[in-house]
Amino acid sequence: MRKVYLIGIGAGDPEHLTVQAINRLNEVDVFFLLDKGDAKKDLVDARRAILERYVERPGYRVVQAVDADRDRAPADYVATVAEWHHRRADLYERMFRDELADDAVGGVLCWGDPTLYDNTIAVIEQVKRRGTVPFDYTVVPGISSVSALAARHRTSVNQIGRPVQITTGRRLAAEGFPDGVDDVVVMLDAQCAFTGLDDPGIDIYWGAYLGTPDEITLAGPLAEVAERIPPLRAQARARKGWIMDTYLLRRRTP
Ligand SMILES: C[S@@+](CC[C@H](N)C(=O)[O-])C[C@H]1O[C@@H](n2cnc3c(N)ncnc32)[C@H](O)[C@@H]1O
């Protein structure tokens, strides 16, 4: 039966790859890459560079397909994302059927850790449940952008014995700083939702392009640094054509 590895490749630094990830990469016959358009060509290039650096086994193939796109500001977010998953599942189903022999091993390179804000597991599970192409799959964890952020700022994501919440910019903007936690990690925030918080007791630890040569970090009291981040972010995004940033908001506790 076909076997597929969903391999976490870390958040941008090729040295994020674990020994387990490198060992699995070297078992793969066909790698499946999704092309997200010219602006995000760097992300495909980063994956190809990882293969060139770590795969010693000759004769592997790379199959690249144009990724399914989605509306970034939909009226119905849940329905739009479900439909996007469905179209991505169609893509993988077709690639596994047409490009992966019955006894071959496939590989999908997942940014950061596939278990965190990444739809690959859900999409591949959907393909498996369809039952049209028999295969089994294994998830190989990776270093997430959250780990990379905390390590870069030489902090942990939680305070002693306290919970931490990981959420999206969309939710932070809609709901504000969540109740019951002192630490909030925010991902997928194109709108700088932290600028809507007005609380002098919060610190921010921000990082963009973590682990890459373009990495930018900034930290300090939110009231002092919040207004510096949006222009910095906009300039970086204009220069590179894309940006990925993450931040930790920490309520200072006595
Ligand atoms: C679709 S999620 C994927 C997260 C990924 N699975 C992980 O483990 O980090 C994309 C979001 O992850 C964050 N992210 C990923 N890589 C990053 C990096 N190198 N620097 C900063 N943030 C990053 C950003 O918040 C971005 O919007």
The ligand as a Tripos MOL2 file, in Angstrom:
@<TRIPOS>MOLECULE
LIG
   27    29     1     0     0
SMALL
NO_CHARGES

@<TRIPOS>ATOM
      1 C1         -0.6430   28.4180    8.2410 C.3       1 LIG1
      2 S1          0.1680   28.8490    9.7130 S.3       1 LIG1
      3 C2          1.3770   27.5850    9.8010 C.3       1 LIG1
      4 C3          2.0030   27.4570   11.1600 C.3       1 LIG1
      5 C4          3.0430   26.3650   11.2100 C.3       1 LIG1
      6 N1          2.4330   25.0630   11.0840 N.3       1 LIG1
      7 C5          3.8860   26.4190   12.4580 C.2       1 LIG1
      8 O1          4.0580   25.3690   13.0990 O.co2     1 LIG1
      9 O2          4.4230   27.4770   12.7670 O.co2     1 LIG1
     10 C6          1.0650   30.2710    9.1760 C.3       1 LIG1
     11 C7          1.3460   31.2150   10.3180 C.3       1 LIG1
     12 O3          2.4150   30.7090   11.0900 O.3       1 LIG1
     13 C8          3.2300   31.7580   11.5490 C.3       1 LIG1
     14 N2          4.5870   31.5510   11.0180 N.ar      1 LIG1
     15 C9          5.0040   30.5100   10.2870 C.ar      1 LIG1
     16 N3          6.3090   30.5980   10.0350 N.ar      1 LIG1
     17 C10         6.7440   31.7270   10.6110 C.ar      1 LIG1
     18 C11         8.0050   32.3560   10.7060 C.ar      1 LIG1
     19 N4          9.1010   31.8400   10.1400 N.pl3     1 LIG1
     20 N5          8.0800   33.5140   11.3910 N.ar      1 LIG1
     21 C12         7.0000   34.0480   11.9780 C.ar      1 LIG1
     22 N6          5.7810   33.5040   11.9240 N.ar      1 LIG1
     23 C13         5.6440   32.3450   11.2430 C.ar      1 LIG1
     24 C14         2.5700   33.0510   11.0930 C.3       1 LIG1
     25 O4          1.7110   33.4850   12.1130 O.3       1 LIG1
     26 C15         1.7910   32.5830    9.8920 C.3       1 LIG1
     27 O5          0.7060   33.4520    9.6560 O.3       1 LIG1
@<TRIPOS>BOND
     1     1     2 1
     2     2     3 1
     3     2    10 1
     4     3     4 1
     5     4     5 1
     6     5     6 1
     7     5     7 1
     8     7     8 2
     9     7     9 1
    10    10    11 1
    11    11    12 1
    12    11    26 1
    13    12    13 1
    14    13    14 1
    15    13    24 1
    16    14    15 ar
    17    14    23 ar
    18    15    16 ar
    19    16    17 ar
    20    17    18 ar
    21    17    23 ar
    22    18    19 1
    23    18    20 ar
    24    20    21 ar
    25    21    22 ar
    26    22    23 ar
    27    24    25 1
    28    24    26 1
    29    26    27 1
@<TRIPOS>SUBSTRUCTURE
     1 LIG1         1 GROUP 0 **** ****
